[in-house]
Amino acid sequence: MHQVIQDGQDVTAEHNPHGDRYIILKPDSTFESGGQPFGKNTGKYSFNAGKGTLFLDSDTGPEDDSQWKVTLTKDTMHWQGYGSEWADDFELIHVRE
């Protein structure tokens, strides 16, 4: 996770203070995420290429599920949250290592 934007403000220092948060989308449609201060999470994901949408179904329960509109440019993925007023305020920027 490279950057977190909330309501147009860069809040990366709050959401990724140690610069170690990550997500791995595996070929079997499962994911693993981790890093401080939120710890490890796992679950399943589904990607609709036609709509450019990603759904993360967290093993920890529906309160941790999330929906994203995804765009990819070279090694950078932009995730725009959607589905609720709170989610709409978030954009995540992931850079592939």
mmCIF file as gemmi writes it, N, C-alpha and C atoms, coordinates in Angstrom:
data_model
loop_
_atom_site.group_PDB
_atom_site.id
_atom_site.type_symbol
_atom_site.label_atom_id
_atom_site.label_alt_id
_atom_site.label_comp_id
_atom_site.label_asym_id
_atom_site.label_entity_id
_atom_site.label_seq_id
_atom_site.pdbx_PDB_ins_code
_atom_site.Cartn_x
_atom_site.Cartn_y
_atom_site.Cartn_z
_atom_site.occupancy
_atom_site.B_iso_or_equiv
_atom_site.pdbx_formal_charge
_atom_site.auth_seq_id
_atom_site.auth_asym_id
_atom_site.pdbx_PDB_model_num
ATOM 1 N N . MET Axp A 1 ? 0.851 -1.165 0 1 0 ? 1 A 1
ATOM 2 C CA . MET Axp A 1 ? 0 0 0 1 0 ? 1 A 1
ATOM 3 C C . MET Axp A 1 ? 0.9 1.232 0 1 0 ? 1 A 1
ATOM 4 N N . HIS Axp A 2 ? 0.726 2.015 -1.021 1 0 ? 2 A 1
ATOM 5 C CA . HIS Axp A 2 ? 1.589 3.19 -1.195 1 0 ? 2 A 1
ATOM 6 C C . HIS Axp A 2 ? 0.986 4.445 -0.566 1 0 ? 2 A 1
ATOM 7 N N . GLN Axp A 3 ? -0.324 4.642 -0.752 1 0 ? 3 A 1
ATOM 8 C CA . GLN Axp A 3 ? -0.939 5.877 -0.272 1 0 ? 3 A 1
ATOM 9 C C . GLN Axp A 3 ? -2.413 5.645 0.033 1 0 ? 3 A 1
ATOM 10 N N . VAL Axp A 4 ? -2.91 6.376 1.039 1 0 ? 4 A 1
ATOM 11 C CA . VAL Axp A 4 ? -4.32 6.332 1.417 1 0 ? 4 A 1
ATOM 12 C C . VAL Axp A 4 ? -4.86 7.759 1.384 1 0 ? 4 A 1
ATOM 13 N N . ILE Axp A 5 ? -5.935 7.949 0.622 1 0 ? 5 A 1
ATOM 14 C CA . ILE Axp A 5 ? -6.585 9.251 0.523 1 0 ? 5 A 1
ATOM 15 C C . ILE Axp A 5 ? -7.979 9.116 1.118 1 0 ? 5 A 1
ATOM 16 N N . GLN Axp A 6 ? -8.322 10.012 2.042 1 0 ? 6 A 1
ATOM 17 C CA . GLN Axp A 6 ? -9.657 10.033 2.63 1 0 ? 6 A 1
ATOM 18 C C . GLN Axp A 6 ? -10.19 11.449 2.538 1 0 ? 6 A 1
ATOM 19 N N . ASP Axp A 7 ? -11.337 11.599 1.933 1 0 ? 7 A 1
ATOM 20 C CA . ASP Axp A 7 ? -11.939 12.927 1.743 1 0 ? 7 A 1
ATOM 21 C C . ASP Axp A 7 ? -10.976 13.901 1.077 1 0 ? 7 A 1
ATOM 22 N N . GLY Axp A 8 ? -10.164 13.397 0.142 1 0 ? 8 A 1
ATOM 23 C CA . GLY Axp A 8 ? -9.222 14.248 -0.576 1 0 ? 8 A 1
ATOM 24 C C . GLY Axp A 8 ? -7.942 14.563 0.169 1 0 ? 8 A 1
ATOM 25 N N . GLN Axp A 9 ? -7.801 14.049 1.386 1 0 ? 9 A 1
ATOM 26 C CA . GLN Axp A 9 ? -6.619 14.301 2.206 1 0 ? 9 A 1
ATOM 27 C C . GLN Axp A 9 ? -5.746 13.053 2.279 1 0 ? 9 A 1
ATOM 28 N N . ASP Axp A 10 ? -4.43 13.254 2.239 1 0 ? 10 A 1
ATOM 29 C CA . ASP Axp A 10 ? -3.492 12.14 2.38 1 0 ? 10 A 1
ATOM 30 C C . ASP Axp A 10 ? -3.435 11.72 3.845 1 0 ? 10 A 1
ATOM 31 N N . VAL Axp A 11 ? -3.936 10.521 4.153 1 0 ? 11 A 1
ATOM 32 C CA . VAL Axp A 11 ? -3.95 10.003 5.525 1 0 ? 11 A 1
ATOM 33 C C . VAL Axp A 11 ? -3.081 8.739 5.632 1 0 ? 11 A 1
ATOM 34 N N . THR Axp A 12 ? -2.091 8.643 4.757 1 0 ? 12 A 1
ATOM 35 C CA . THR Axp A 12 ? -1.21 7.477 4.743 1 0 ? 12 A 1
ATOM 36 C C . THR Axp A 12 ? -0.508 7.285 6.078 1 0 ? 12 A 1
ATOM 37 N N . ALA Axp A 13 ? -0.053 8.359 6.699 1 0 ? 13 A 1
ATOM 38 C CA . ALA Axp A 13 ? 0.668 8.257 7.976 1 0 ? 13 A 1
ATOM 39 C C . ALA Axp A 13 ? -0.196 7.611 9.056 1 0 ? 13 A 1
ATOM 40 N N . GLU Axp A 14 ? -1.496 7.805 8.998 1 0 ? 14 A 1
ATOM 41 C CA . GLU Axp A 14 ? -2.414 7.21 9.966 1 0 ? 14 A 1
ATOM 42 C C . GLU Axp A 14 ? -2.735 5.754 9.631 1 0 ? 14 A 1
ATOM 43 N N . HIS Axp A 15 ? -2.919 5.445 8.345 1 0 ? 15 A 1
ATOM 44 C CA . HIS Axp A 15 ? -3.359 4.115 7.932 1 0 ? 15 A 1
ATOM 45 C C . HIS Axp A 15 ? -2.219 3.163 7.565 1 0 ? 15 A 1
ATOM 46 N N . ASN Axp A 16 ? -1.043 3.686 7.363 1 0 ? 16 A 1
ATOM 47 C CA . ASN Axp A 16 ? 0.135 2.862 7.043 1 0 ? 16 A 1
ATOM 48 C C . ASN Axp A 16 ? 1.381 3.497 7.665 1 0 ? 16 A 1
ATOM 49 N N . PRO Axp A 17 ? 1.376 3.68 8.991 1 0 ? 17 A 1
ATOM 50 C CA . PRO Axp A 17 ? 2.459 4.435 9.643 1 0 ? 17 A 1
ATOM 51 C C . PRO Axp A 17 ? 3.835 3.792 9.525 1 0 ? 17 A 1
ATOM 52 N N . HIS Axp A 18 ? 3.892 2.485 9.338 1 0 ? 18 A 1
ATOM 53 C CA . HIS Axp A 18 ? 5.182 1.8 9.257 1 0 ? 18 A 1
ATOM 54 C C . HIS Axp A 18 ? 5.579 1.472 7.82 1 0 ? 18 A 1
ATOM 55 N N . GLY Axp A 19 ? 4.728 1.838 6.871 1 0 ? 19 A 1
ATOM 56 C CA . GLY Axp A 19 ? 5.032 1.597 5.463 1 0 ? 19 A 1
ATOM 57 C C . GLY Axp A 19 ? 5.114 0.122 5.101 1 0 ? 19 A 1
ATOM 58 N N . ASP Axp A 20 ? 4.39 -0.732 5.856 1 0 ? 20 A 1
ATOM 59 C CA . ASP Axp A 20 ? 4.509 -2.181 5.626 1 0 ? 20 A 1
ATOM 60 C C . ASP Axp A 20 ? 3.183 -2.862 5.283 1 0 ? 20 A 1
ATOM 61 N N . ARG Axp A 21 ? 2.134 -2.097 5.019 1 0 ? 21 A 1
ATOM 62 C CA . ARG Axp A 21 ? 0.85 -2.727 4.681 1 0 ? 21 A 1
ATOM 63 C C . ARG Axp A 21 ? 0.872 -3.226 3.251 1 0 ? 21 A 1
ATOM 64 N N . TYR Axp A 22 ? 0.218 -4.358 3.04 1 0 ? 22 A 1
ATOM 65 C CA . TYR Axp A 22 ? 0.239 -4.999 1.731 1 0 ? 22 A 1
ATOM 66 C C . TYR Axp A 22 ? -1.043 -5.796 1.521 1 0 ? 22 A 1
ATOM 67 N N . ILE Axp A 23 ? -1.279 -6.161 0.267 1 0 ? 23 A 1
ATOM 68 C CA . ILE Axp A 23 ? -2.32 -7.122 -0.066 1 0 ? 23 A 1
ATOM 69 C C . ILE Axp A 23 ? -1.786 -8.003 -1.185 1 0 ? 23 A 1
ATOM 70 N N . ILE Axp A 24 ? -2.05 -9.293 -1.063 1 0 ? 24 A 1
ATOM 71 C CA . ILE Axp A 24 ? -1.685 -10.273 -2.089 1 0 ? 24 A 1
ATOM 72 C C . ILE Axp A 24 ? -2.978 -10.888 -2.598 1 0 ? 24 A 1
ATOM 73 N N . LEU Axp A 25 ? -3.234 -10.728 -3.896 1 0 ? 25 A 1
ATOM 74 C CA . LEU Axp A 25 ? -4.392 -11.344 -4.541 1 0 ? 25 A 1
ATOM 75 C C . LEU Axp A 25 ? -3.898 -12.625 -5.216 1 0 ? 25 A 1
ATOM 76 N N . LYS Axp A 26 ? -4.316 -13.753 -4.695 1 0 ? 26 A 1
ATOM 77 C CA . LYS Axp A 26 ? -3.806 -15.04 -5.159 1 0 ? 26 A 1
ATOM 78 C C . LYS Axp A 26 ? -4.637 -15.588 -6.315 1 0 ? 26 A 1
ATOM 79 N N . PRO Axp A 27 ? -4.036 -16.446 -7.157 1 0 ? 27 A 1
ATOM 80 C CA . PRO Axp A 27 ? -4.742 -17.002 -8.325 1 0 ? 27 A 1
ATOM 81 C C . PRO Axp A 27 ? -5.994 -17.808 -7.984 1 0 ? 27 A 1
ATOM 82 N N . ASP Axp A 28 ? -6.103 -18.316 -6.758 1 0 ? 28 A 1
ATOM 83 C CA . ASP Axp A 28 ? -7.274 -19.117 -6.37 1 0 ? 28 A 1
ATOM 84 C C . ASP Axp A 28 ? -8.416 -18.261 -5.817 1 0 ? 28 A 1
ATOM 85 N N . SER Axp A 29 ? -8.365 -16.943 -6.069 1 0 ? 29 A 1
ATOM 86 C CA . SER Axp A 29 ? -9.39 -15.981 -5.632 1 0 ? 29 A 1
ATOM 87 C C . SER Axp A 29 ? -9.43 -15.783 -4.12 1 0 ? 29 A 1
ATOM 88 N N . THR Axp A 30 ? -8.306 -16.026 -3.454 1 0 ? 30 A 1
ATOM 89 C CA . THR Axp A 30 ? -8.186 -15.676 -2.047 1 0 ? 30 A 1
ATOM 90 C C . THR Axp A 30 ? -7.202 -14.518 -1.936 1 0 ? 30 A 1
ATOM 91 N N . PHE Axp A 31 ? -7.272 -13.818 -0.804 1 0 ? 31 A 1
ATOM 92 C CA . PHE Axp A 31 ? -6.336 -12.735 -0.572 1 0 ? 31 A 1
ATOM 93 C C . PHE Axp A 31 ? -5.764 -12.834 0.829 1 0 ? 31 A 1
ATOM 94 N N . GLU Axp A 32 ? -4.638 -12.182 0.987 1 0 ? 32 A 1
ATOM 95 C CA . GLU Axp A 32 ? -4.004 -12.021 2.29 1 0 ? 32 A 1
ATOM 96 C C . GLU Axp A 32 ? -3.544 -10.569 2.36 1 0 ? 32 A 1
ATOM 97 N N . SER Axp A 33 ? -3.826 -9.933 3.477 1 0 ? 33 A 1
ATOM 98 C CA . SER Axp A 33 ? -3.332 -8.581 3.693 1 0 ? 33 A 1
ATOM 99 C C . SER Axp A 33 ? -2.705 -8.53 5.076 1 0 ? 33 A 1
ATOM 100 N N . GLY Axp A 34 ? -1.888 -7.527 5.291 1 0 ? 34 A 1
ATOM 101 C CA . GLY Axp A 34 ? -1.248 -7.409 6.587 1 0 ? 34 A 1
ATOM 102 C C . GLY Axp A 34 ? -0.489 -6.112 6.717 1 0 ? 34 A 1
ATOM 103 N N . GLY Axp A 35 ? 0.154 -5.978 7.847 1 0 ? 35 A 1
ATOM 104 C CA . GLY Axp A 35 ? 0.931 -4.795 8.168 1 0 ? 35 A 1
ATOM 105 C C . GLY Axp A 35 ? 0.371 -4.092 9.394 1 0 ? 35 A 1
ATOM 106 N N . GLN Axp A 36 ? 1.213 -3.253 9.97 1 0 ? 36 A 1
ATOM 107 C CA . GLN Axp A 36 ? 0.85 -2.542 11.194 1 0 ? 36 A 1
ATOM 108 C C . GLN Axp A 36 ? 0.037 -1.299 10.854 1 0 ? 36 A 1
ATOM 109 N N . PRO Axp A 37 ? -0.877 -0.867 11.623 1 0 ? 37 A 1
ATOM 110 C CA . PRO Axp A 37 ? -1.301 -1.376 12.928 1 0 ? 37 A 1
ATOM 111 C C . PRO Axp A 37 ? -2.487 -2.337 12.854 1 0 ? 37 A 1
ATOM 112 N N . PHE Axp A 38 ? -2.911 -2.768 11.655 1 0 ? 38 A 1
ATOM 113 C CA . PHE Axp A 38 ? -4.144 -3.522 11.517 1 0 ? 38 A 1
ATOM 114 C C . PHE Axp A 38 ? -3.97 -5.033 11.53 1 0 ? 38 A 1
ATOM 115 N N . GLY Axp A 39 ? -2.771 -5.532 11.314 1 0 ? 39 A 1
ATOM 116 C CA . GLY Axp A 39 ? -2.538 -6.967 11.368 1 0 ? 39 A 1
ATOM 117 C C . GLY Axp A 39 ? -2.986 -7.701 10.122 1 0 ? 39 A 1
ATOM 118 N N . LYS Axp A 40 ? -2.942 -9.024 10.197 1 0 ? 40 A 1
ATOM 119 C CA . LYS Axp A 40 ? -3.22 -9.898 9.056 1 0 ? 40 A 1
ATOM 120 C C . LYS Axp A 40 ? -4.724 -10.093 8.854 1 0 ? 40 A 1
ATOM 121 N N . ASN Axp A 41 ? -5.111 -10.214 7.598 1 0 ? 41 A 1
ATOM 122 C CA . ASN Axp A 41 ? -6.483 -10.521 7.238 1 0 ? 41 A 1
ATOM 123 C C . ASN Axp A 41 ? -6.439 -11.46 6.027 1 0 ? 41 A 1
ATOM 124 N N . THR Axp A 42 ? -7.433 -12.305 5.921 1 0 ? 42 A 1
ATOM 125 C CA . THR Axp A 42 ? -7.55 -13.217 4.788 1 0 ? 42 A 1
ATOM 126 C C . THR Axp A 42 ? -8.999 -13.25 4.342 1 0 ? 42 A 1
ATOM 127 N N . GLY Axp A 43 ? -9.224 -13.816 3.171 1 0 ? 43 A 1
ATOM 128 C CA . GLY Axp A 43 ? -10.582 -13.961 2.671 1 0 ? 43 A 1
ATOM 129 C C . GLY Axp A 43 ? -10.573 -14.296 1.206 1 0 ? 43 A 1
ATOM 130 N N . LYS Axp A 44 ? -11.707 -14.052 0.583 1 0 ? 44 A 1
ATOM 131 C CA . LYS Axp A 44 ? -11.87 -14.314 -0.841 1 0 ? 44 A 1
ATOM 132 C C . LYS Axp A 44 ? -12.127 -12.996 -1.547 1 0 ? 44 A 1
ATOM 133 N N . TYR Axp A 45 ? -11.783 -12.978 -2.835 1 0 ? 45 A 1
ATOM 134 C CA . TYR Axp A 45 ? -12.073 -11.788 -3.617 1 0 ? 45 A 1
ATOM 135 C C . TYR Axp A 45 ? -12.718 -12.195 -4.934 1 0 ? 45 A 1
ATOM 136 N N . SER Axp A 46 ? -13.458 -11.249 -5.496 1 0 ? 46 A 1
ATOM 137 C CA . SER Axp A 46 ? -13.983 -11.438 -6.852 1 0 ? 46 A 1
ATOM 138 C C . SER Axp A 46 ? -13.738 -10.139 -7.61 1 0 ? 46 A 1
ATOM 139 N N . PHE Axp A 47 ? -13.3 -10.305 -8.859 1 0 ? 47 A 1
ATOM 140 C CA . PHE Axp A 47 ? -13.003 -9.161 -9.71 1 0 ? 47 A 1
ATOM 141 C C . PHE Axp A 47 ? -13.863 -9.247 -10.958 1 0 ? 47 A 1
ATOM 142 N N . ASN Axp A 48 ? -14.595 -8.182 -11.244 1 0 ? 48 A 1
ATOM 143 C CA . ASN Axp A 48 ? -15.399 -8.098 -12.458 1 0 ? 48 A 1
ATOM 144 C C . ASN Axp A 48 ? -14.632 -7.213 -13.431 1 0 ? 48 A 1
ATOM 145 N N . ALA Axp A 49 ? -13.94 -7.817 -14.38 1 0 ? 49 A 1
ATOM 146 C CA . ALA Axp A 49 ? -13.089 -7.074 -15.31 1 0 ? 49 A 1
ATOM 147 C C . ALA Axp A 49 ? -13.899 -6.11 -16.167 1 0 ? 49 A 1
ATOM 148 N N . GLY Axp A 50 ? -15.107 -6.501 -16.551 1 0 ? 50 A 1
ATOM 149 C CA . GLY Axp A 50 ? -15.945 -5.641 -17.383 1 0 ? 50 A 1
ATOM 150 C C . GLY Axp A 50 ? -16.328 -4.34 -16.704 1 0 ? 50 A 1
ATOM 151 N N . LYS Axp A 51 ? -16.588 -4.42 -15.413 1 0 ? 51 A 1
ATOM 152 C CA . LYS Axp A 51 ? -16.964 -3.237 -14.637 1 0 ? 51 A 1
ATOM 153 C C . LYS Axp A 51 ? -15.777 -2.619 -13.909 1 0 ? 51 A 1
ATOM 154 N N . GLY Axp A 52 ? -14.66 -3.355 -13.827 1 0 ? 52 A 1
ATOM 155 C CA . GLY Axp A 52 ? -13.499 -2.861 -13.089 1 0 ? 52 A 1
ATOM 156 C C . GLY Axp A 52 ? -13.75 -2.782 -11.6 1 0 ? 52 A 1
ATOM 157 N N . THR Axp A 53 ? -14.512 -3.75 -11.064 1 0 ? 53 A 1
ATOM 158 C CA . THR Axp A 53 ? -14.832 -3.732 -9.637 1 0 ? 53 A 1
ATOM 159 C C . THR Axp A 53 ? -14.224 -4.934 -8.918 1 0 ? 53 A 1
ATOM 160 N N . LEU Axp A 54 ? -13.846 -4.693 -7.69 1 0 ? 54 A 1
ATOM 161 C CA . LEU Axp A 54 ? -13.224 -5.707 -6.833 1 0 ? 54 A 1
ATOM 162 C C . LEU Axp A 54 ? -14.02 -5.784 -5.541 1 0 ? 54 A 1
ATOM 163 N N . PHE Axp A 55 ? -14.384 -6.999 -5.135 1 0 ? 55 A 1
ATOM 164 C CA . PHE Axp A 55 ? -15.059 -7.212 -3.863 1 0 ? 55 A 1
ATOM 165 C C . PHE Axp A 55 ? -14.156 -8.064 -2.985 1 0 ? 55 A 1
ATOM 166 N N . LEU Axp A 56 ? -13.863 -7.581 -1.78 1 0 ? 56 A 1
ATOM 167 C CA . LEU Axp A 56 ? -13.076 -8.331 -0.801 1 0 ? 56 A 1
ATOM 168 C C . LEU Axp A 56 ? -14.024 -8.859 0.271 1 0 ? 56 A 1
ATOM 169 N N . ASP Axp A 57 ? -14.108 -10.172 0.385 1 0 ? 57 A 1
ATOM 170 C CA . ASP Axp A 57 ? -14.963 -10.852 1.355 1 0 ? 57 A 1
ATOM 171 C C . ASP Axp A 57 ? -14.071 -11.357 2.477 1 0 ? 57 A 1
ATOM 172 N N . SER Axp A 58 ? -13.989 -10.585 3.536 1 0 ? 58 A 1
ATOM 173 C CA . SER Axp A 58 ? -13.062 -10.866 4.633 1 0 ? 58 A 1
ATOM 174 C C . SER Axp A 58 ? -13.522 -12.03 5.493 1 0 ? 58 A 1
ATOM 175 N N . ASP Axp A 59 ? -12.576 -12.868 5.9 1 0 ? 59 A 1
ATOM 176 C CA . ASP Axp A 59 ? -12.869 -13.967 6.821 1 0 ? 59 A 1
ATOM 177 C C . ASP Axp A 59 ? -13.276 -13.463 8.2 1 0 ? 59 A 1
ATOM 178 N N . THR Axp A 60 ? -12.963 -12.212 8.528 1 0 ? 60 A 1
ATOM 179 C CA . THR Axp A 60 ? -13.303 -11.691 9.854 1 0 ? 60 A 1
ATOM 180 C C . THR Axp A 60 ? -14.754 -11.253 9.967 1 0 ? 60 A 1
ATOM 181 N N . GLY Axp A 61 ? -15.483 -11.23 8.847 1 0 ? 61 A 1
ATOM 182 C CA . GLY Axp A 61 ? -16.904 -10.901 8.899 1 0 ? 61 A 1
ATOM 183 C C . GLY Axp A 61 ? -17.285 -9.756 7.996 1 0 ? 61 A 1
ATOM 184 N N . PRO Axp A 62 ? -18.582 -9.53 7.832 1 0 ? 62 A 1
ATOM 185 C CA . PRO Axp A 62 ? -19.079 -8.541 6.884 1 0 ? 62 A 1
ATOM 186 C C . PRO Axp A 62 ? -18.641 -7.11 7.193 1 0 ? 62 A 1
ATOM 187 N N . GLU Axp A 63 ? -18.334 -6.812 8.435 1 0 ? 63 A 1
ATOM 188 C CA . GLU Axp A 63 ? -17.892 -5.449 8.778 1 0 ? 63 A 1
ATOM 189 C C . GLU Axp A 63 ? -16.54 -5.11 8.15 1 0 ? 63 A 1
ATOM 190 N N . ASP Axp A 64 ? -15.781 -6.118 7.738 1 0 ? 64 A 1
ATOM 191 C CA . ASP Axp A 64 ? -14.489 -5.894 7.079 1 0 ? 64 A 1
ATOM 192 C C . ASP Axp A 64 ? -14.529 -6.139 5.573 1 0 ? 64 A 1
ATOM 193 N N . ASP Axp A 65 ? -15.697 -6.471 5.013 1 0 ? 65 A 1
ATOM 194 C CA . ASP Axp A 65 ? -15.824 -6.616 3.567 1 0 ? 65 A 1
ATOM 195 C C . ASP Axp A 65 ? -15.716 -5.224 2.93 1 0 ? 65 A 1
ATOM 196 N N . SER Axp A 66 ? -15.275 -5.18 1.675 1 0 ? 66 A 1
ATOM 197 C CA . SER Axp A 66 ? -15.19 -3.882 1.004 1 0 ? 66 A 1
ATOM 198 C C . SER Axp A 66 ? -15.339 -4.043 -0.503 1 0 ? 66 A 1
ATOM 199 N N . GLN Axp A 67 ? -15.775 -2.948 -1.139 1 0 ? 67 A 1
ATOM 200 C CA . GLN Axp A 67 ? -15.974 -2.908 -2.589 1 0 ? 67 A 1
ATOM 201 C C . GLN Axp A 67 ? -15.155 -1.752 -3.153 1 0 ? 67 A 1
ATOM 202 N N . TRP Axp A 68 ? -14.542 -2.011 -4.304 1 0 ? 68 A 1
ATOM 203 C CA . TRP Axp A 68 ? -13.636 -1.03 -4.898 1 0 ? 68 A 1
ATOM 204 C C . TRP Axp A 68 ? -13.807 -0.975 -6.408 1 0 ? 68 A 1
ATOM 205 N N . LYS Axp A 69 ? -13.672 0.216 -6.953 1 0 ? 69 A 1
ATOM 206 C CA . LYS Axp A 69 ? -13.534 0.411 -8.392 1 0 ? 69 A 1
ATOM 207 C C . LYS Axp A 69 ? -12.042 0.511 -8.65 1 0 ? 69 A 1
ATOM 208 N N . VAL Axp A 70 ? -11.527 -0.332 -9.531 1 0 ? 70 A 1
ATOM 209 C CA . VAL Axp A 70 ? -10.085 -0.479 -9.701 1 0 ? 70 A 1
ATOM 210 C C . VAL Axp A 70 ? -9.66 -0.031 -11.099 1 0 ? 70 A 1
ATOM 211 N N . THR Axp A 71 ? -8.58 0.751 -11.122 1 0 ? 71 A 1
ATOM 212 C CA . THR Axp A 71 ? -7.926 1.073 -12.388 1 0 ? 71 A 1
ATOM 213 C C . THR Axp A 71 ? -6.455 0.716 -12.244 1 0 ? 71 A 1
ATOM 214 N N . LEU Axp A 72 ? -5.863 0.271 -13.348 1 0 ? 72 A 1
ATOM 215 C CA . LEU Axp A 72 ? -4.476 -0.179 -13.338 1 0 ? 72 A 1
ATOM 216 C C . LEU Axp A 72 ? -3.7 0.582 -14.404 1 0 ? 72 A 1
ATOM 217 N N . THR Axp A 73 ? -2.577 1.156 -13.989 1 0 ? 73 A 1
ATOM 218 C CA . THR Axp A 73 ? -1.671 1.842 -14.902 1 0 ? 73 A 1
ATOM 219 C C . THR Axp A 73 ? -0.265 1.346 -14.611 1 0 ? 73 A 1
ATOM 220 N N . LYS Axp A 74 ? 0.299 0.581 -15.541 1 0 ? 74 A 1
ATOM 221 C CA . LYS Axp A 74 ? 1.625 -0.026 -15.375 1 0 ? 74 A 1
ATOM 222 C C . LYS Axp A 74 ? 1.679 -0.793 -14.065 1 0 ? 74 A 1
ATOM 223 N N . ASP Axp A 75 ? 2.48 -0.335 -13.082 1 0 ? 75 A 1
ATOM 224 C CA . ASP Axp A 75 ? 2.638 -1.055 -11.816 1 0 ? 75 A 1
ATOM 225 C C . ASP Axp A 75 ? 1.83 -0.444 -10.68 1 0 ? 75 A 1
ATOM 226 N N . THR Axp A 76 ? 0.864 0.433 -10.997 1 0 ? 76 A 1
ATOM 227 C CA . THR Axp A 76 ? 0.091 1.132 -9.964 1 0 ? 76 A 1
ATOM 228 C C . THR Axp A 76 ? -1.396 0.822 -10.105 1 0 ? 76 A 1
ATOM 229 N N . MET Axp A 77 ? -2.013 0.421 -8.977 1 0 ? 77 A 1
ATOM 230 C CA . MET Axp A 77 ? -3.453 0.191 -8.931 1 0 ? 77 A 1
ATOM 231 C C . MET Axp A 77 ? -4.093 1.263 -8.061 1 0 ? 77 A 1
ATOM 232 N N . HIS Axp A 78 ? -5.131 1.883 -8.581 1 0 ? 78 A 1
ATOM 233 C CA . HIS Axp A 78 ? -5.927 2.852 -7.828 1 0 ? 78 A 1
ATOM 234 C C . HIS Axp A 78 ? -7.238 2.175 -7.46 1 0 ? 78 A 1
ATOM 235 N N . TRP Axp A 79 ? -7.551 2.185 -6.171 1 0 ? 79 A 1
ATOM 236 C CA . TRP Axp A 79 ? -8.793 1.597 -5.683 1 0 ? 79 A 1
ATOM 237 C C . TRP Axp A 79 ? -9.659 2.72 -5.131 1 0 ? 79 A 1
ATOM 238 N N . GLN Axp A 80 ? -10.834 2.908 -5.694 1 0 ? 80 A 1
ATOM 239 C CA . GLN Axp A 80 ? -11.793 3.882 -5.181 1 0 ? 80 A 1
ATOM 240 C C . GLN Axp A 80 ? -12.918 3.121 -4.503 1 0 ? 80 A 1
ATOM 241 N N . GLY Axp A 81 ? -13.113 3.392 -3.213 1 0 ? 81 A 1
ATOM 242 C CA . GLY Axp A 81 ? -14.174 2.715 -2.483 1 0 ? 81 A 1
ATOM 243 C C . GLY Axp A 81 ? -15.542 3.114 -2.993 1 0 ? 81 A 1
ATOM 244 N N . TYR Axp A 82 ? -16.504 2.21 -2.863 1 0 ? 82 A 1
ATOM 245 C CA . TYR Axp A 82 ? -17.889 2.537 -3.206 1 0 ? 82 A 1
ATOM 246 C C . TYR Axp A 82 ? -18.839 1.631 -2.433 1 0 ? 82 A 1
ATOM 247 N N . GLY Axp A 83 ? -20.095 1.989 -2.452 1 0 ? 83 A 1
ATOM 248 C CA . GLY Axp A 83 ? -21.105 1.169 -1.802 1 0 ? 83 A 1
ATOM 249 C C . GLY Axp A 83 ? -21.691 1.793 -0.552 1 0 ? 83 A 1
ATOM 250 N N . SER Axp A 84 ? -21.008 2.789 0.011 1 0 ? 84 A 1
ATOM 251 C CA . SER Axp A 84 ? -21.525 3.518 1.162 1 0 ? 84 A 1
ATOM 252 C C . SER Axp A 84 ? -20.861 4.888 1.187 1 0 ? 84 A 1
ATOM 253 N N . GLU Axp A 85 ? -21.47 5.81 1.897 1 0 ? 85 A 1
ATOM 254 C CA . GLU Axp A 85 ? -20.896 7.159 1.998 1 0 ? 85 A 1
ATOM 255 C C . GLU Axp A 85 ? -19.485 7.106 2.575 1 0 ? 85 A 1
ATOM 256 N N . TRP Axp A 86 ? -19.274 6.259 3.588 1 0 ? 86 A 1
ATOM 257 C CA . TRP Axp A 86 ? -17.957 6.134 4.206 1 0 ? 86 A 1
ATOM 258 C C . TRP Axp A 86 ? -16.943 5.581 3.211 1 0 ? 86 A 1
ATOM 259 N N . ALA Axp A 87 ? -17.317 4.527 2.498 1 0 ? 87 A 1
ATOM 260 C CA . ALA Axp A 87 ? -16.401 3.897 1.537 1 0 ? 87 A 1
ATOM 261 C C . ALA Axp A 87 ? -16.068 4.832 0.39 1 0 ? 87 A 1
ATOM 262 N N . ASP Axp A 88 ? -17.046 5.619 -0.058 1 0 ? 88 A 1
ATOM 263 C CA . ASP Axp A 88 ? -16.836 6.536 -1.184 1 0 ? 88 A 1
ATOM 264 C C . ASP Axp A 88 ? -15.716 7.53 -0.916 1 0 ? 88 A 1
ATOM 265 N N . ASP Axp A 89 ? -15.429 7.803 0.341 1 0 ? 89 A 1
ATOM 266 C CA . ASP Axp A 89 ? -14.418 8.797 0.713 1 0 ? 89 A 1
ATOM 267 C C . ASP Axp A 89 ? -12.992 8.274 0.595 1 0 ? 89 A 1
ATOM 268 N N . PHE Axp A 90 ? -12.814 6.962 0.374 1 0 ? 90 A 1
ATOM 269 C CA . PHE Axp A 90 ? -11.473 6.375 0.398 1 0 ? 90 A 1
ATOM 270 C C . PHE Axp A 90 ? -10.952 6.031 -0.986 1 0 ? 90 A 1
ATOM 271 N N . GLU Axp A 91 ? -9.69 6.343 -1.184 1 0 ? 91 A 1
ATOM 272 C CA . GLU Axp A 91 ? -8.938 5.888 -2.36 1 0 ? 91 A 1
ATOM 273 C C . GLU Axp A 91 ? -7.63 5.284 -1.85 1 0 ? 91 A 1
ATOM 274 N N . LEU Axp A 92 ? -7.319 4.09 -2.327 1 0 ? 92 A 1
ATOM 275 C CA . LEU Axp A 92 ? -6.057 3.436 -1.981 1 0 ? 92 A 1
ATOM 276 C C . LEU Axp A 92 ? -5.209 3.359 -3.235 1 0 ? 92 A 1
ATOM 277 N N . ILE Axp A 93 ? -3.927 3.596 -3.084 1 0 ? 93 A 1
ATOM 278 C CA . ILE Axp A 93 ? -3 3.488 -4.192 1 0 ? 93 A 1
ATOM 279 C C . ILE Axp A 93 ? -1.982 2.408 -3.819 1 0 ? 93 A 1
ATOM 280 N N . HIS Axp A 94 ? -1.948 1.361 -4.637 1 0 ? 94 A 1
ATOM 281 C CA . HIS Axp A 94 ? -1.044 0.241 -4.424 1 0 ? 94 A 1
ATOM 282 C C . HIS Axp A 94 ? -0.008 0.231 -5.538 1 0 ? 94 A 1
ATOM 283 N N . VAL Axp A 95 ? 1.244 0.04 -5.176 1 0 ? 95 A 1
ATOM 284 C CA . VAL Axp A 95 ? 2.315 -0.058 -6.177 1 0 ? 95 A 1
ATOM 285 C C . VAL Axp A 95 ? 2.892 -1.45 -6.086 1 0 ? 95 A 1
ATOM 286 N N . ARG Axp A 96 ? 2.986 -2.116 -7.232 1 0 ? 96 A 1
ATOM 287 C CA . ARG Axp A 96 ? 3.513 -3.474 -7.276 1 0 ? 96 A 1
ATOM 288 C C . ARG Axp A 96 ? 5.026 -3.446 -7.096 1 0 ? 96 A 1
ATOM 289 N N . GLU Axp A 97 ? 5.501 -4.349 -6.257 1 0 ? 97 A 1
ATOM 290 C CA . GLU Axp A 97 ? 6.947 -4.434 -6.029 1 0 ? 97 A 1
ATOM 291 C C . GLU Axp A 97 ? 7.54 -5.53 -6.858 1 0 ? 97 A 1
